[in-house]
Amino acid sequence: MQPYLFPYFGYFQLLGAVDEFVSYNDVGYIKQGWINRNRLLVDGKILFFSVPIRKQSSNVLIADTFIDQSKYAQWKGKFYKTVRQNYGCYLYFEPVFCMLKSVLDSKYESISSLSIASINATKKLLGIRCGMSISDQDYSKIQSKGIKRIFDICRMAKADCYMNLPGGKALYTECAFKQVGIVLQIIKPRLLLLTDDMNLSILHLLFKYGPEQVKNWINECNVNE
């Protein structure tokens, strides 16, 4: 999957279910997507937060999309203030905020590097042990496109199973994978919370419920075989 900035709960269910996760960063950057932004809850309303990106032409790869350093420090300071004001009252605030700062205070030039760092730091906090590879580094020799590239990455990784979230049903079919000797499995998350919490950034859940509870929820997923 593309590297998202502190992505939502389902993303980490996928991480918790696989042996190797490929951060797919050598595809086109989409404006208003989830590569550099996500959502928290502020005063009971959804608030988008977005890492500032340099102006660039269209059709630029995620890996070649760079953070606007002239705006980043100011943005980060305001973001920290917003997070502390709205989540500081929660029991698990300090360890999660410390993890957040460890990511955002590090020096990254590209949004790909920052978003991958946000995933890795959260993965570590949740005790998820899957491997992580990066497509523009580990699979750069594969020149095929679309679904054929997915197949070729699976072959190079010696994978006999490809896992995805429910959204993958609109992109892939079991038959197509079966023809190349790969099993397609779709994770079917259980309805754990009857609220919109699960669709917000994982930061929201971590602040509100704590890493241990979120880890337990991640383990409670089904796989459609």
C-alpha positions in Angstrom: 0.0 0.0 0.0 1.0 3.6 -0.4 2.7 5.1 2.7 0.1 7.2 4.6 0.8 9.6 7.4 -0.2 8.0 10.7 -2.9 6.0 8.8 -6.2 4.7 10.1 -6.9 1.6 12.1 -7.5 -0.8 9.2 -4.0 -0.1 7.8 -2.5 -1.5 11.0 -4.7 -4.5 10.9 -3.2 -5.3 7.5 0.3 -4.8 9.0 -0.6 -7.1 11.8 -1.7 -9.8 9.4 1.2 -10.0 6.9 4.7 -11.3 7.1 6.1 -8.6 4.8 4.6 -5.2 4.1 5.6 -3.3 0.9 5.4 0.5 1.2 4.4 1.3 -2.4 6.0 4.7 -2.9 7.0 4.8 -6.5 3.5 5.5 -7.8 2.0 8.9 -8.4 1.3 11.3 -5.6 -2.4 12.2 -5.4 -3.3 15.6 -4.0 -5.9 15.6 -1.2 -5.1 11.9 -0.5 -3.7 10.4 2.7 0.1 10.6 1.9 0.7 13.8 3.8 -2.6 14.3 5.8 -5.1 12.7 8.1 -7.8 13.5 10.6 -8.2 14.0 14.3 -11.2 15.0 16.4 -11.2 18.5 17.8 -14.0 19.9 19.9 -16.1 17.0 18.6 -15.5 17.8 15.0 -13.2 16.3 12.4 -10.0 18.3 11.8 -7.7 17.6 8.9 -4.0 18.0 9.5 -1.6 18.2 6.5 2.2 18.3 6.3 3.0 21.2 3.9 4.3 20.0 0.6 6.4 21.9 -2.0 4.6 23.0 -5.1 5.2 20.6 -7.9 4.0 19.5 -11.3 1.4 16.8 -11.6 2.4 13.1 -12.1 5.2 13.2 -9.6 6.0 10.0 -7.7 5.3 9.8 -3.9 9.0 9.2 -3.4 9.9 12.4 -5.2 7.4 14.6 -3.4 9.2 16.9 -0.9 8.2 18.6 2.4 8.1 22.4 2.3 10.7 23.0 4.9 10.0 26.8 4.9 6.5 26.1 6.4 7.1 22.8 8.2 8.4 24.2 11.6 5.5 26.6 12.0 3.0 23.9 11.0 4.5 21.4 13.4 4.4 23.9 16.3 0.7 24.6 15.7 -0.1 20.9 15.3 1.6 20.0 18.6 -0.4 22.7 20.3 -3.7 21.5 18.8 -2.9 17.9 19.8 -2.0 18.8 23.4 -5.1 21.0 23.9 -7.5 18.3 22.6 -5.9 15.0 23.7 -3.7 16.1 26.7 -6.4 15.0 29.2 -6.2 11.3 28.2 -4.3 8.8 30.3 -2.1 7.6 27.4 -1.3 11.0 26.1 2.4 11.3 27.0 3.8 8.0 25.5 1.9 8.5 22.3 2.8 12.2 22.1 6.5 11.2 22.6 6.2 8.8 19.7 4.6 11.5 17.5 7.3 14.0 18.3 10.1 11.4 17.6 8.7 11.2 14.1 7.9 14.8 13.3 11.1 16.2 14.9 13.3 14.0 12.8 14.9 15.4 9.6 13.1 14.1 6.5 13.1 15.7 3.1 10.5 13.6 1.3 6.9 13.0 2.5 7.5 9.3 1.6 10.2 9.1 4.2 8.2 10.9 6.9 5.0 8.8 6.3 7.0 5.6 6.3 8.6 6.7 9.6 5.2 7.4 11.1 4.1 3.9 10.2 7.2 2.2 11.5 7.1 4.2 14.8 3.4 3.3 15.3 4.1 -0.3 14.3 6.8 -0.5 17.0 4.5 1.0 19.7 1.9 -1.6 18.9 4.3 -4.5 18.8 3.7 -5.4 15.2 6.6 -7.4 13.9 6.1 -7.7 10.2 8.9 -6.8 7.8 8.8 -3.6 5.9 10.2 -3.0 2.4 10.0 0.0 0.2 9.2 -0.4 -3.5 11.5 2.3 -4.9 14.4 0.7 -3.1 13.7 -3.0 -2.8 11.8 -3.6 -6.1 13.2 -0.8 -8.3 14.2 -3.4 -10.9 10.6 -4.4 -11.6 9.5 -2.2 -14.5 6.0 -3.7 -15.1 2.9 -1.7 -14.4 -0.5 -2.1 -12.6 -1.5 -5.5 -11.3 1.3 -7.2 -13.2 3.7 -5.3 -11.0 1.9 -6.6 -7.9 2.4 -10.1 -9.2 6.1 -9.5 -10.0 6.7 -8.1 -6.5 5.0 -11.1 -5.0 7.2 -13.4 -7.0 10.4 -11.5 -6.1 9.4 -11.6 -2.5 8.7 -15.3 -2.8 5.1 -14.7 -1.6 2.3 -17.2 -2.2 -0.3 -15.0 -0.7 -1.3 -11.3 -1.2 -3.4 -9.7 1.5 -5.4 -6.5 1.2 -8.1 -4.5 2.9 -11.8 -4.5 1.7 -11.1 -1.6 -0.6 -9.0 -4.0 -2.6 -12.1 -5.9 -3.8 -12.7 -3.1 -6.3 -9.2 -3.5 -7.8 -8.4 -7.2 -7.7 -10.1 -10.5 -8.2 -9.2 -13.9 -6.8 -9.3 -15.4 -10.2 -6.6 -13.1 -11.6 -4.3 -14.0 -8.7 -5.1 -17.7 -8.9 -4.0 -17.7 -12.5 -0.4 -16.7 -11.5 -0.3 -19.1 -8.4 -1.0 -16.5 -5.7 -3.8 -16.5 -3.2 -5.7 -13.3 -2.7 -6.9 -12.8 0.9 -9.1 -9.8 2.0 -9.1 -8.8 5.6 -12.6 -8.4 7.0 -12.3 -6.2 10.1 -14.9 -6.8 12.8 -17.1 -3.9 13.9 -15.2 -3.1 17.1 -16.4 0.4 17.8 -19.8 1.8 16.7 -18.4 5.3 16.1 -16.2 7.0 13.5 -13.1 6.5 15.7 -11.8 3.8 13.4 -11.8 6.1 10.4 -9.6 8.7 12.0 -5.8 8.7 12.3 -4.5 5.9 14.5 -3.2 8.7 16.7 -6.8 9.3 17.8 -7.3 5.7 19.0 -3.9 5.6 20.7 -4.5 8.8 22.7 -8.0 7.8 23.6 -7.7 4.1 24.3 -4.0 3.4 24.7 -1.6 1.1 22.7 -2.5 -2.1 24.5 -6.2 -1.8 23.8 -5.5 -0.9 20.1 -3.1 -3.8 19.8 -5.9 -6.2 21.1 -8.3 -4.8 18.5 -5.7 -5.2 15.7 -5.5 -8.9 16.6 -9.3 -9.3 16.3 -9.5 -9.3 12.5 -10.9 -11.9 10.2 -9.4 -13.1 6.9 -11.7 -14.1 4.0 -10.1 -17.1 2.5 
